[in-house]
Amino acid sequence: MIPAREKNWFGHPRGLSVLFLTEMWEMFSFFGMRALLVYYMTKHLDLDQQYASLIYGAYAAFVYFTPVFGGMVADRWLGKRNAVMIGGATMALGHFMMASEPLFYPALATIALGNGLFLPSLASQIEGLYRDGDPRSKSAYNIYYVGVNLGAFLAPLICGTLGEAYGWHWGFAAAGFGMLLSLVIYLAGARYLPPEPKRGAEARAARPPVDRAVIDRFALLLGVAAIVVVFRGAYEQVGNTIALWIDQGVDRELASGWVIPMTWFQSINSVVVFAFTPLLVARWARLAQRGVETPLLGRMAFGAAIVGGSYLMLAVLSAWCEAHGVRAHWGWLAAWFVLMTTGELYILPVGLALFGRMAPEGFRATSIATWFFAGFFGNLLAGALGTLWSRLGHAWFFALIAAVAGVSAALLYMLGRRLGDVETHGTEGAAMALAR
């Protein structure tokens, strides 16, 4: 366990900074490629919109599917550090393969496979930085999420600009170099990370048995993940149909005649994360000092409702624009990103914290992988919903996505009312909640 006195950012251990920066550059590579992917398929490979949306959804889905097996491999055989290094190197190779058209599909598969080892093995090290019961671990995931979004902020500006201005392959190559930098940072800061847990027969002997209590806890987490699948069906439209709407339905021209690049708008999401995360963390810390704990499931329900409201705003805006035969002003798009990202902050990093805190001992990477597994089915759902973009009017499509997010908010709210603040309890708490 890392000593609590070793502090760096916001009073947290130095290891969190290492994980923060490692994930930042990994996300730079991921979002850099994602910002270009739909445009690359429709503008360079000449794929039709429906097929491109399905490919995008399938790729994004498998990015979240492979961590299920990668987490198990890390917990049982490779170890977290080896999994991060092997996974990161594999992802870097996949990004460089994107520079060749014939390797397009193998490159997507290579990135997804590497991500399976990297993603759960990195995030699952957060909880090991803190002693049991340390209240700082709740906000640690929100701080970690800032690293995710710092990479997501830089990616469209660098990879997107290179891709649009100089050629798609330059943008993909920049994403590959970002992944390599992520690995360098991780190796350089390894001494600040938690010690590697034991593996093999000795570890299995010391690990608590997989009894009914452990199964109950995983059942609870799987229930939450199932609802998050519905939410991601709406949220993951950001890189899919929202990207198409930016191209087709948004007036991006400034008064000077300069047109804002399409990919730059994806960075607004990250700017909002930077601005709002310290405020939310400070607010939750003040409430905790007063003895007021806001249940994580309640936060998640509130976030899903905000995201649903943001899509409802787009539905009304699109209906007005279609009625008047004009494109939406880019300022409305920026406002949508602010509102949608506010909701995102209440659900995605909070959900990651829930899965990290409730992970049974010896199954932390597997538990984190279960959270990301929701992204697999969520992106499949998002890809399927994306095929309706060309069939429905924009207003009706956004209204549909608002309803999808609203359903997830209602389900999370009902589950939260049933279970209460279950994440603060031990295994017995999960079992009691499920027995209600």
N, C-alpha and C positions, 0 to 999 in steps of 0.2 A: 504494500500500500504506500502511495506517495505521501510523505509527511505533509500535514495540513499547513505548516508554516511556510512552505515553499509557494509563494504567491507571485502572480504576474498581472493578469488582467482582471479587473473587477473583483479582486480578492480571491482569485481561483488559482489552482496549481499551475505550474509552468507547462506541465504536460498538455493542458488544455490548449495552450497557445500552439504547441507542435501539431496537435490534431487539427486545430483550427486552420493553420496554414497549409497542412497537407491536403485537407478536404477542399480548401479554397482553390488550389491549383488543379485538383482533380475535377472539381465542378467547372473550372474554366475550360478544361478540355471537353467535358460533357456538353455544357451549354453552348460552347463555341460550335461544336458540330451540330447540335440540335437547332441552333439559330439558322443554319444554312440548309438543313436536310430537306425540308419541304420545297424550298425554292430550287435547290439543286435537282430534285427529282422532276419538278414540273417545268423548269426553265432550261435545264441542261440535258437531262435524260429524256425529256419530252413524254413523261408519264402523265396520264390523265389524272384529274384531281381525286376522284374516288379511289383509284388504285394507290396513289401516293399517300392518301390519308390512311389506308389500310396498312401499307408498309410502315409508315411512321408509327401507327398504333401498335403494330406487331413488334417492331424494334423496341419501342419504349416499354412495352409489356415484358419482353424477355430480359431487358435491363433489370427489371424488378423480380423476375422469376428465378434467374440464376443465383441470387443471394441465398435462397432457401437451401440449396445444396452446398453453396460456398460456406455458409455459416456452420453447417454440420461438419464439413471437411476441416474447417479451422478449429472448431471445438474439440474434435476427436483425433486428428492426425497432424495437420500442418502446423497448427499454432497460429495465433493472430498475426504476428510479425511476418512470418514466412508467407502467409496468405496475402498480406498487404503488398509485399514486394513482388511476388509472382503475379498477382492480379494487376498491379500497376504497370509492370513491364508488358504484360499481354495487352492491356488497353492501349498503351503507347504504340505498340505495333499495329493494332487495328486502326488507329487514327492515321498513321502514315500510309496504310494500305488504301485509305479512302482517296488518296491522290490518283489512283488508277481506276478507270471506269470498269474494266473487266473484274476487278476485285471488290466491287461495291457490296454485293451480298455477303461474301466471306468476311469483309471488313466489319460489317455490322455484327455478324456472329462472333467475331473475335473480341470486339469491344464488350459485347454482352457477357461473354464467358469470363473475361478478366474482371469485369465489374462484380461478378458473382463472388469472387474471392475478396476483392478489395472493400466493397461497401460495408458489409456487416462486420468485418474484422476490424475496421477502423473505428466505426461508431461505438462498437461494443467495448472499447477501451476506456470510454468516458467514465463509466460508473466505477472502474477500478482506481480512479484518481482520488476518490473520496472514501472516508470511513463510513461505515453503516450508519444510516440515520442523519447524515450531514445534509442539512436543508439546502446547501448550495448546489447540490446535484440537480435539483429541479431546474434552476435557471441556467445550468451549464449547457443544457441542450439548446436553449434559445441563443446563447452566445456562440455555440458551435454552428448553429444555423446561420448566423451572420457570416461565418466563413464560407458556407455554401453559397450565400448570395453575393459575397464580394467577388467570388469567381464568376458567378452568373452575371454580375454587372460588367466586369471587364470583357467577358467573352464576346458579346455582340459588338462591342466597340472595336475590338481588335480582330477577332476571327471574322466577324460579320463584315467589317469594312474591307479587310483583305479579300474576302470572298466576292463581295459585290464589285469592288473597284478593280481588282487585279486578277481575279480568277478564283473559282470555287476551291481549287486544289490548294491554293496558298492559305486559305482559311482553315482547311482541314489539317495542313501541316503545322500551323500555329497551335492548333489544339493538341497535336502530338507532343510538341515541345513543352506545353503546359503540363502534360502528364509526367514527362520526365522530370521537370522541376519539382513536382509533387513528391516524387520518390526521393529526390536528393534531400529535401527538407525533412522527410520522415526519418531517413537514415541518420541525418545530422543531429536530430533531436531525440534519438531513441533512448538516451540515458534518462530522460525525464518522464518516460512512459511507465505504466505499471509493469511489474515483473510478469513474465510469461507463465500462465498457469500450467500445472503439470498435465501431461497427457498420457494416454496408454492405460495399461492395466492398473498402475498405481493410482492414477487419477480417478478411474472408474470405481476403485475400491473406496476412495475417500469421499466420493460424491454421494450426496443424499440419494436414497432410492427413488426411482420413478414410481411413486405411489399415487394414490387417488388425489392427494392434495396437489401434487405437481400437475397431474392431468387436469384438475379443476382450474388451476391457474392458466394453463395453456388454452383451455376451452374458453375462458373469459377473454383472453387476448384475441383468440380467433374470432369471437363474436364482434369485438371492436373492429378488427381488421375487415370483416365482411361489410360493415357499414362504411368504412373508409373507401372500400371499392366503389361504392355508389358515388361518394364525394369526388373521387379522382376521375370518374367519368365526366364530371363537369370541369374540374380544375385543369386536367391535362389538355383541354382545348387551347390552352395558351400557346403552345408551340405548333398547333395544328390549324384549326379553323380560324382562330384569332389571327394567326400569321397571314392567312389568306384574306381575311377581312381588312387587315392593315393595307394589303396590296390593292384590293379591289374597292373597298368602301370608305377609305379614309383620305381626306385631303391633307397631304403632308407638305404642301408648299408654304414657305414662309413669305413674308412681305417682300423680301429681297429677291424672290424668284428661286431661291435654293430649296431643293426638296430634301426633307429629312430621310435618311436611309431607313428602309423597312426594319432592319434588324436592330436598330438603335432603341426602338421602343421597348424591346425585351429587357433593357437595362433599368427601366423605371421600377420594375418589380424589386430589384435589389436595392435601389436607392431608398425605397420606402422601408425595407427591412432594416437598413442601417439607421434610419431616422427613428423608427418606432420601437425597435427591440429594446434599447436602453430604457425607454419610457415604460414599456410593459414590465420589464424585469424589475425596475425600481418600484412600480406600483404594486406588483405581487409581493415584493420584499416588505414594503410598508404594511400591507395587509397581514402578512405572516407575523410581523412584529406585534401587531395588535391582537394576534390570536385568531385571525380570520383566514382560513384556508379555502381558496376557491378550487373546487373539485376539477380535476383535469378533464373529465368527461363533459362537465358543464362548459368549460372553456372551448372544447372542441365543437360542441353543438352551436355555441355562439358564433364561432368562426365560420362554420358551414352556412349558417343563416346569412352572414354578411356576404359571402361569396355568391349565394343565391340572389341576394339583392343587387349585387353588381351586374349580374347577367340580366336581371330584369330591367335595369337601367339601360343596358345595350338594346334590349328588345324595344323599349319605348323610343329610344334614339333612332334605331334603324327604321321603325315604322314611320317616324316623322320625316326622315331623309328620303325614304322611298316615296312618300306622298308628295314631297316637294321636288323630287328629281335631282337631289344634290348629294354630295358626299359629306360624311361627318367631319367636322373640324378635328384636327389632331389633338386639340386641348381636351375634348371629350374622352379620347382614348387614354390620355395621360390620367385624367380623373378616374377612369375605370380601373387602371392599374393600381392607383392609390387605394381605392376601396377594396378591390379584390385581394390585394396583398395584405391589407389589414386583417381580413378574414383568415387568410393563409397562416398568419402568425399565431392565430389562436388554435389552429388545428394540426398543422404538420410538425413543427418542432415540439408541440405539447404532446402529440401522439407518440413521437419518438421517446420522449421522457417517460411516458406511461409504460411503454414496453421495456425500457431500460431498467426502470425501478422495480417492475414486477417480474423480471426474469428470474426463474429458478436458478439456484446456484449450480454452476457448471454448464448452464445452457444459455449464457448471455448472448453469444453470437447467433445462436439459433433463434432466440427470442427476437433480437433485432432484425434478423432475416425474415421472420414472420411478419413484422411491420412492413418491410419492403415488399413482401409477397403480395400485399394488398395492391401495390402499384402494378403488379402483373395483370391481374384481372381488371383493375381500374383503367389501365391503358388500352386493354382489349376493348373494354366498353367505350372508352373515349374514341378509339379508332372506328368502331361500329357506328357510334353517333355521328362522327365526322362525315360518314358517307351520305348523311342526310343534308349536308350543306348545299349541295347542288340541286337538291330536290325541293327543299323548302325555301321560302323567302327568308332573308336574314332575320327579320323580326320574329318570325315563328320559330326559327332555329334557336335563337337566344332565349326565347320564352321557354322552350323545351329544356334547355340546359339549366335555366333558373329553377325549373321544377325538379330536376334531378338533384341539384344541390339542396333544395328545400326538403326533399325526402330524407337525405342523409342527416340534415340538421334535426328533423323531427325524431328520427330513430336514435340519434345520439342523446338527445334530450330525454327521451323515454328510458333509455338504458341508464343514464345518469341518475334519474329519479329513482329507479329501481335499486341501483347498487350503492348510491351515495358516494362518499369519498373513499372508495375501495382501495385506491392505489396507496393509501397510507398504511394499510394493514398488511399483515404477513400472509403466508399461505392459507392460514386458517380463515382469514378474512375473505379470500377469494372463494373458498369452499362454502362459507356461510352465505355469501352473496348469491352464488349459483343455486343454493338450496332454497332460496326464497320463492 
